[in-house]
Amino acid sequence: MKKIIIPCLALVGWLTACSTPGPMPDTVSYGDLLHPRGIDMIPENLVEGGATPDDCVWLNAARIPQDRSHSDYYLEFRYAARQEAGLLEIAPGKCLIVTADGQELDFRSDSGSLNNRQQKKGVMTETALFLVTPEQLRTMAAAHRLTLKAIGQKATIERSFGPANFQRFQKFVSKYVR
């Protein structure tokens, strides 16, 4: 099993609130000495629609080229809540279910959010990474209705994509998914 460098997927900054100042680009590219081929991603793809303003959910996507003809693709599920609300505590295994026009896509995480839980200024965040296939990304981008369900040990959360979420996924797939 490959080791994934989690900080690269969360490079766009630390969470201070559910909204980001100014418009965030639909896709960004990033390169460094560890990833000379670069990383392409959807940053800060906030999926709105929670029952309360106490939590926030993001579903981002990333491409990490391995060589000229092969790339690995990931979904990054990020959850944030006030300290009083607590975390979902996403465990390893099947913990993210995306339903695209009625078709269920199950995603498993090797470590859940166990290695990526943080607390800062009364806000708790957790992030889980999921390997995704190009076909799964195409299915998500082509859907008319997309819901996601993250299953944690302490809570389960559901959200539905809005127009801006679809736009970001469609742009990412058309640019980076072969």
Secondary structure by P-SEA (a helix, b strand, c coil): ccccccccccccccccccccccccccbbbbbccccccbbbbcccccccccccccbbbbbbbbbbbccccbbbbbbbbbbbbccccccccccccccbbbbcccbbbbbbbcccccccccccccbbbbbbbbbbcaaaaaaaaaccbbbbbbbcccbbbbbbbcaaaaaaaaaaaacccc
